[in-house]
Amino acid sequence: MPLSFCENYLPDIHPDWGRSKTRPPNLSGSEHMMTGLVREVVCSVFFLSQSELTSKNRGKAHIAFARQVAMYLANISLGLTFTEIGTDFGRDRTTVAHACQLIEDKREDPDFDWSLDLMERSLLLLIATQEAKGLRDA
């Protein structure tokens, strides 16, 4: 899925997106903004702030779990590598690999699988909506 539309259209939705002068070195601006969408979806579901989700320390268990879900969604939904995700979340690639394996194992629980599927669909719908907006405005 093309990511170039993000640079022009995401700042219209959230004023802080697209204005940061610093970006993780391994991600393009569009990919970094897409992980911002992942974080936004996860923060909404888990009732967390962006700063809690991206905190450098492990924090409380529910925050760490939400971060693991966000890393998993970035890998599955956006197709980013463990290294790219780790850079964006300020974590090592092995931490991302562990998070993805943990979440994949938890998908055995039908209720959790259903919840994660809803998050994936919400994220993909948000991306598609932004693409449509980009095409309409172009």
PARO-404020 format. One line per 3 residues: number of its first residue (from 1); their letters; for each residue x, y, z of N, C-alpha, C. Coordinates in Angstrom, 1 decimal, padded with zeros to 4 digits. Each point is the difference from the previous one (the first is absolute). Example, Ala and Ser with C-alpha at 12.3 -4.5 7.8 and 13.67 -1.06 7.14 Angstrom:
residues 2
1 = as = 013.2/-005.7/007.8/-000.9/001.2/000.0/000.9/001.2/000.0 | -000.4/001.1/-000.7/000.9/001.1/000.0/-000.8/001.1/000.8
This chain:
residues 138
1 = mpl = 000.8/-001.2/000.0/-000.8/001.2/000.0/000.9/001.2/000.0 | -000.3/001.0/-000.9/000.9/001.2/-000.1/-000.1/000.8/001.3 | 001.1/000.6/000.4/000.0/000.8/001.2/000.2/001.5/-000.2
4 = sfc = 000.2/000.4/-001.2/000.4/001.3/-000.3/-001.1/001.1/000.3 | -001.2/-000.4/000.0/-001.1/000.9/000.3/000.1/000.6/001.4 | 000.6/-000.7/000.9/000.1/000.5/001.4/000.7/001.3/000.2
7 = eny = 001.0/000.2/-000.7/000.8/001.3/000.2/-000.9/001.2/-000.2 | -000.9/-000.1/-000.9/-000.9/001.2/-000.3/-001.3/000.0/000.7 | -000.5/-001.1/000.4/-001.4/000.0/000.5/-000.2/-000.3/001.5
10 = lpd = 001.0/-000.7/000.6/-000.2/-000.3/001.4/000.0/001.3/000.9 | 000.8/001.0/-000.3/-000.1/001.2/000.9/-001.3/000.6/000.0 | -000.9/-000.2/-001.0/-001.4/000.5/000.1/-000.8/-000.7/001.1
13 = ihp = 000.3/-001.2/000.3/-000.7/-000.8/001.0/000.5/000.3/001.4 | 001.3/000.0/000.1/000.6/000.2/001.3/001.2/001.0/-000.1 | -000.1/001.2/000.6/000.9/001.0/-000.3/001.5/-000.3/000.3
16 = dwg = 000.2/-001.0/000.9/001.4/-000.3/000.3/000.7/-000.9/-001.0 | -000.8/-000.7/-000.8/000.6/-001.0/-000.9/000.6/000.8/-001.2 | 001.1/-000.4/-000.4/000.7/000.6/-001.1/000.8/001.2/000.3
19 = rsk = 000.0/000.5/001.2/000.7/001.2/000.4/001.3/-000.3/000.7 | 000.3/-001.2/000.4/001.2/-000.3/000.8/001.2/000.2/-000.9 | 001.0/000.6/000.5/001.3/000.2/-000.7/000.8/-001.2/000.1
22 = trp = -000.2/-000.9/001.0/000.8/-001.2/000.1/-000.8/-001.2/-000.4 | 000.6/-000.9/-000.7/-000.6/-001.2/-000.4/001.0/-001.1/000.3 | -000.6/-001.2/000.3/000.9/-001.2/000.1/000.8/-000.1/-001.3
25 = pnl = 001.3/-000.4/000.1/000.9/000.0/-001.2/-000.4/-001.0/-001.0 | -000.6/-001.1/000.3/-000.3/-001.1/-000.9/-001.4/000.1/-000.6 | -000.8/001.0/000.3/-001.3/000.1/-000.5/-000.2/001.2/-000.9
28 = sgs = -000.7/-000.1/-001.1/-000.3/001.2/-000.7/-001.1/000.8/000.8 | -000.2/001.2/-000.4/-001.0/000.9/000.7/-001.4/-000.7/-000.1 | -000.3/-000.6/-001.1/-001.3/-000.7/-000.2/-000.1/-001.2/000.9
31 = ehm = 001.0/-000.8/000.1/000.0/-001.2/000.9/-000.1/000.4/001.4 | 000.7/001.1/000.4/-000.1/000.5/001.4/-001.4/000.5/000.3 | -000.6/000.6/-000.9/-001.4/000.5/000.2/-001.0/-001.2/000.1
34 = mtg = 000.3/-001.0/-000.8/-000.8/-001.2/000.1/000.1/-000.7/001.4 | 001.2/000.0/000.5/000.1/-000.6/001.4/-000.7/000.9/001.0 | -000.1/001.3/-000.4/-000.8/000.9/000.9/-001.5/-000.3/000.0
37 = lvr = -000.5/-000.5/-001.2/-001.4/-000.5/-000.1/-000.1/-001.2/000.9 | 000.9/-000.9/000.0/000.0/-001.2/000.8/-000.1/000.4/001.5 | 000.9/000.9/000.4/000.0/000.5/001.4/-001.3/000.6/000.3
40 = evv = -000.6/000.8/-000.9/-001.3/000.6/000.3/-001.1/-001.0/000.2 | -000.1/-001.0/-000.8/-001.0/-001.1/000.2/000.2/-000.7/001.3 | 001.2/-000.4/000.3/000.3/-000.7/001.2/-000.2/000.9/001.3
43 = csv = 000.4/001.2/-000.1/-000.3/000.9/001.1/-001.5/000.2/000.3 | -000.8/000.0/-001.1/-001.4/000.2/000.2/-000.6/-001.3/000.6 | 000.4/-001.1/-000.4/-000.5/-001.3/000.5/000.4/-000.2/001.5
46 = ffl = 001.2/000.3/000.3/000.6/-000.2/001.4/-000.1/001.2/000.9 | -000.6/001.1/-000.5/-000.2/001.2/000.8/001.4/000.5/000.5 | 000.9/000.1/-000.9/001.4/000.5/000.4/000.3/001.2/-000.8
49 = sqs = 001.0/000.8/000.5/000.5/001.1/-000.7/001.1/-000.5/-000.9 | 000.4/000.8/-001.0/001.1/-000.3/-000.9/001.3/-000.1/000.8 | 000.1/000.9/001.0/001.3/000.0/000.8/000.1/-001.3/000.9
52 = elt = -001.1/-000.5/000.5/000.0/-001.2/000.8/000.4/-001.2/-000.9 | -000.5/000.0/-001.2/000.2/-001.1/-001.0/001.5/000.0/-000.4 | 000.6/001.1/-000.2/001.3/000.1/-000.5/001.1/000.2/001.0
55 = skn = -000.4/-000.1/001.3/000.9/000.3/001.1/001.2/-001.0/-000.1 | 001.2/000.5/000.4/001.2/-000.8/-000.1/000.0/-001.1/001.0 | -000.7/000.2/001.2/000.1/-001.1/001.0/-001.2/-001.0/-000.3
58 = rgk = 000.1/-001.1/000.7/-001.0/-001.1/-000.3/-001.4/000.4/000.5 | 000.0/000.8/001.1/-001.3/000.5/000.5/-000.8/-001.2/000.6 | -001.3/000.3/000.1/-000.9/-001.0/000.6/-000.3/-001.0/-001.1
61 = ahi = -000.5/-001.2/000.5/-000.2/-001.1/-000.9/-001.0/000.3/-001.1 | -001.1/000.7/000.3/-001.0/000.3/-001.1/000.6/001.0/-001.0 | 001.0/000.8/000.4/000.6/000.9/-001.0/001.0/-000.8/-000.9
64 = afa = 000.7/-000.9/000.6/001.0/-000.8/-000.7/-000.8/-000.9/-001.0 | -001.1/-000.5/000.5/-000.8/-000.9/-000.9/-000.6/000.8/-001.2 | -000.5/001.2/000.2/-000.5/000.9/-001.0/001.1/000.3/-001.0
67 = rqv = 001.3/000.2/000.5/001.1/000.3/-000.9/000.3/-001.2/-000.9 | -000.1/-001.2/000.6/000.2/-001.3/-000.7/-001.0/-000.1/-001.1 | -001.3/000.3/000.3/-001.0/000.0/-001.0/000.3/000.9/-001.2
70 = amy = 000.4/001.2/000.4/000.3/001.0/-001.0/001.2/-000.4/-000.9 | 001.0/-000.6/000.6/001.1/-000.6/-000.8/-000.5/-001.1/-001.0 | -000.8/-000.8/000.6/-000.6/-001.1/-000.9/-000.8/000.5/-001.1
73 = lan = -000.8/001.0/000.2/-000.8/000.6/-001.1/000.9/000.7/-001.0 | 001.0/000.6/000.4/000.9/000.7/-000.9/000.7/-001.1/-000.9 | 000.3/-001.1/000.6/000.6/-001.1/-000.8/-001.0/-000.6/-001.0
76 = isl = -001.2/-000.4/000.5/-001.0/-000.7/-000.8/-000.7/000.9/-000.9 | -000.5/001.1/000.4/-000.8/000.9/-000.8/000.8/000.9/-001.0 | 001.2/000.4/000.5/000.8/000.9/-000.8/001.2/-000.7/-000.7
79 = glt = 000.3/-001.2/000.4/001.1/-000.8/-000.6/001.3/000.6/000.3 | 000.2/000.7/001.1/001.3/000.5/000.4/000.8/-001.1/000.6 | 001.3/000.2/-000.1/000.9/-001.0/000.6/000.2/000.2/001.5
82 = fte = 000.5/-001.0/000.7/000.2/000.2/001.4/000.9/001.1/000.3 | 001.0/000.2/-000.8/001.0/001.1/000.2/-000.7/001.3/-000.2 | -000.8/000.2/-001.0/-000.7/001.2/-000.3/-000.9/000.4/001.2
85 = igt = -000.8/-001.0/000.5/-000.9/000.2/001.1/000.8/000.3/001.2 | 001.0/-000.7/000.3/000.9/000.2/001.2/000.5/001.4/000.0 | 000.5/000.5/-001.1/000.5/001.4/-000.1/-001.1/001.0/000.3
88 = dfg = -001.2/-000.3/-000.6/-001.1/001.0/000.2/-000.5/000.0/001.5 | 000.0/-001.2/000.6/-000.4/-000.1/001.4/001.1/000.2/001.0 | 001.2/000.2/-000.4/001.1/000.1/000.9/000.4/-001.3/000.7
91 = rdr = -000.2/-001.1/-000.7/000.3/-001.3/000.5/000.9/-000.8/-000.9 | 000.6/-001.0/000.4/000.9/-000.9/-000.8/-000.9/-000.9/-000.8 | 000.5/-000.5/-001.1/-000.7/-000.8/-000.9/-000.4/-001.3/000.7
94 = ttv = 000.8/-000.5/000.9/-000.3/-001.3/000.7/-001.2/000.2/000.9 | -000.1/001.2/000.6/-001.2/000.3/000.8/-001.3/000.0/-000.9 | 000.1/000.5/-001.2/-001.1/000.0/-000.9/-000.4/-001.4/-000.4
97 = aha = 001.0/-000.8/-000.3/-000.2/-001.4/-000.3/-000.7/-000.7/001.1 | 000.5/000.2/001.3/-000.7/-000.6/001.1/-001.4/000.5/000.1 | -000.3/001.3/-000.1/-001.3/000.5/000.0/-000.9/-000.6/-001.0
100 = cql = 000.4/-000.2/-001.2/-000.8/-000.5/-001.1/-000.3/-001.5/000.3 | 001.0/-000.7/000.5/-000.2/-001.5/000.3/-001.0/-000.1/001.1 | 000.1/000.9/001.0/-000.9/-000.1/001.2/-001.5/000.3/-000.5
103 = ied = -000.1/001.0/-000.8/-001.4/000.4/-000.4/-000.5/-001.1/-000.9 | 000.8/-000.6/-000.9/-000.4/-001.1/-000.9/-000.5/-001.2/000.8 | 000.7/-000.3/001.1/-000.4/-001.1/000.9/-001.3/000.3/000.7
106 = kre = -000.2/001.2/000.4/-001.3/000.4/000.6/-001.2/000.0/-000.9 | 000.3/-000.1/-001.3/-001.2/-000.1/-000.9/-000.7/-001.3/000.0 | 000.5/-000.9/000.8/-000.7/-001.3/000.2/-001.3/000.2/000.8
109 = dpd = 000.0/001.1/000.8/-001.2/000.4/000.7/-001.0/000.6/-000.9 | -001.2/-000.6/-000.3/-000.9/000.6/-000.9/-000.4/001.4/000.3 | -000.2/000.4/001.2/-000.4/001.4/000.4/001.1/000.9/-000.4
112 = fdw = 001.3/-000.3/000.4/001.1/000.9/-000.4/000.2/000.1/-001.5 | -000.2/-001.2/-000.7/000.2/000.0/-001.4/-001.1/000.9/-000.7 | -001.2/000.0/000.5/-001.0/000.8/-000.5/000.3/001.5/000.2
115 = sld = 000.5/000.3/001.2/000.3/001.4/000.4/001.2/000.5/-000.9 | 001.0/-000.8/-000.2/001.1/000.4/-000.8/-000.4/000.1/-001.5 | -000.9/-000.9/-000.4/-000.5/000.1/-001.4/-000.7/001.4/-000.2
118 = lme = -000.8/000.4/001.0/-000.7/001.3/-000.1/001.0/001.1/-000.1 | 001.1/000.0/000.8/001.0/001.0/-000.1/000.7/000.0/-001.3 | 000.3/-001.1/-000.6/000.6/-000.1/-001.3/-001.0/000.6/-001.1
121 = rsl = -001.2/-000.4/000.1/-001.0/000.6/-000.9/-000.2/001.5/000.1 | 000.0/000.5/001.2/-000.1/001.4/000.3/001.2/000.7/-000.6 | 001.2/-000.5/000.2/001.2/000.6/-000.6/-000.1/000.0/-001.5
124 = lll = -000.3/-001.1/-000.6/-000.1/-000.1/-001.4/-001.0/001.0/-000.6 | -001.2/000.1/000.7/-001.0/000.9/-000.4/000.5/001.5/000.1 | 000.7/000.3/001.0/000.5/001.3/000.2/001.0/000.3/-001.1
127 = iat = 000.9/-000.9/-000.4/000.9/000.2/-001.1/-000.7/000.1/-001.3 | -001.0/-000.8/-000.2/-000.8/000.1/-001.3/-000.7/001.3/-000.1 | -000.6/000.5/001.1/-000.6/001.3/000.1/000.9/001.1/-000.4
130 = qea = 001.2/-000.1/000.5/001.0/001.1/-000.3/000.4/-000.1/-001.4 | 000.2/-001.2/-000.6/000.3/-000.1/-001.4/-001.1/000.6/-000.9 | -001.3/-000.3/000.4/-001.1/000.5/-000.8/000.0/001.5/000.1
133 = kgl = 000.2/000.5/001.2/000.0/001.5/000.1/001.1/000.6/-000.8 | 001.2/-000.7/000.0/001.1/000.5/-000.8/-000.3/000.0/-001.5 | -000.7/-001.1/-000.5/-000.3/000.0/-001.4/-001.1/001.0/-000.4
136 = rda = -000.9/000.2/001.0/-001.1/001.0/-000.3/000.5/001.4/000.0 | 001.0/000.3/000.8/000.5/001.3/000.1/001.1/000.3/-001.1 | 000.5/-001.0/-000.6/001.0/000.1/-001.0/-000.5/000.6/-001.3
